[in-house]
Amino acid sequence: MTDKLSQFLATRPWILADGATGTNLFALGLEHGDAPERWNLEETAKVKAHYRSFIDAGSDLVLTNTFGGTANRLKLHDMQDQVHEINAAAARLLRESIAESGRDVICAGDVGPTGDLFQPVGPLSFEDGVAAFEAQMQGLKDGGADVLWVETMSSEDEYKAALEAAFRVGMPVVGTMSFDTNGRTMMGVTPKRLASLAHECDHDHAPRAFGGNCGTGAPDLLIGIISAADEIREDDVIVTKANCGIPEYVDGAIRYSGTPELMADYACLARDLGVRIIGGCCGTQPGHVAAMREALETVAPGPRPSVEDVIAKLGAVTGSTMDLLSDAGPAASPKRGNRRRRAG
């Protein structure tokens, strides 16, 4: 395994990812309704300041400012003809920020959903979805991304289309879904089903790591991982990138309730569940990531936490996430399987 993500996984017990992109770009002056991706061309100093804030906070892996970087999303801002330019610029700016920091950090090319529903539910064909992702990913690759980071997916078809695109551009890929509807994605996929889906991929298309991001909060995401325990294998690399608490409308703005202490507890619980790549999503600021780093480095690993442990530390779950446990099976730890480790 020769790619940078594989090298990191082979030499350290966990990788600390970054936090939110949108939340922190708003703090730098991005207006609601504006395209964050436009800043990769017009506000490069601010994008680099965003990257550097998470690098300096201790992130081992930082995402590019390209969540809406497909032509499908960029057309909403009349930028659909700048897919390659925007994505390549974002990756170059991150690589520059990493080099200037003096730290060894993974440059992860962020790929979010197209925003279009796939056939037969919506108008987007599978092949057109692949083509949209491939165009974005080629820009990220040419800009110097080390790995592609597919996130916030809801449907199996869109997830598979992104993996196929990554295969076509010849890049390693991480893929996460957002379990934001009673422990399921908007299209009904559970964490357990995601694990099965990752295992069904042939060797060349399989994600290097998979898991959840965003959703409804840290306890829900970790309980989702627990619910998938009997489908998770020993050599699976699991990702959690949880929202920083619950969004609240305060003084005319959306703020997240999660404290640095809560996110530090979440990070240690995730590690003790066997999660290898740990980060934050919406609302997570550099201060939260710094607290997560300190906790991971100073709090000794403990036994595998139970559902009760998660709730005691992080608070109650929302919706019907607990219903996932009725189908979870008796597994208390990742099972050993015959799945081959993926080579780079």
JOFEN-V85602 format. One line per field, one symbol per residue. ss: DSSP state (H for helix, E for strand, C for the rest). psi: psi as a letter, one per 30 degrees, with the letter a starting at -180 (. if undefined). burial: 1 if it has 24 or more other ideal C-beta (glycine too) atoms within 12 Angstrom, else 0. Layout:
ss=???
psi=???
burial=???
This chain:
ss=CCCHHHHHHHHCCCEEECCCCHHHHHHCCCCCCCCHHHHHHHCHHHHHHHHHHHHHHCCCEEECCCCCCCHHHHHHHCCHHHHHHHHHHHHHHHHHHHHHHCCCCEEEEEECCCCCCECCCCCECHHHHHHHHHHHHHHHHHHCCCEEEEEEECCHHHHHHHHHHHHHHCCCEEEEECCCECCECCCCCEHHHHHHHHHHCCCCCCCCEEEEEECCCHHHHHHHHHHCHHHCECCCCEEEEECCCCEEEECCEEEECCCHHHHHHHHHHHHHCCCCEEEECCCCCHHHHHHHHHHHHHCCCCCCCCHHHHHHHHCCCCCCHHHHHHHCCCCCCCECCCCCCCCC
psi=jfleeeeeefflflkjaabkeeefeefffkkkfljefeffefheeeeeeeeeeeeffgkfkkkligehgleeefffghgfggeeeeeeeeeeeeeeeeeffgljkkjjjkjalffkklkfeafkleeeeeeeeeeeeeeeeffgkelkjklgleleeeeeeeeeeeeefhklkkklljigihglleggkleeeeeeeeffkleffkkfllbllbbgleeeeeeeeefgeffklegkjkkkikliakkkjkhglkkkfkleeeeeeeeeeeeffgkfjkalbkfjleeeeeeeeeeeffkkkalklleeeeeeefllllbhefffffgflfkflklklgkkkkl.
burial=00111101100001111111111111010100001111111010011111111111111111111111111111001011011111111111111111001000111111111111010000010101111111111111111111111111111111111111111110111111111111111010111111101110100011111111111111111111111111111011111111111110000000011111111111111111111111111111111111111011000000011010011011101100110110010010010000100100
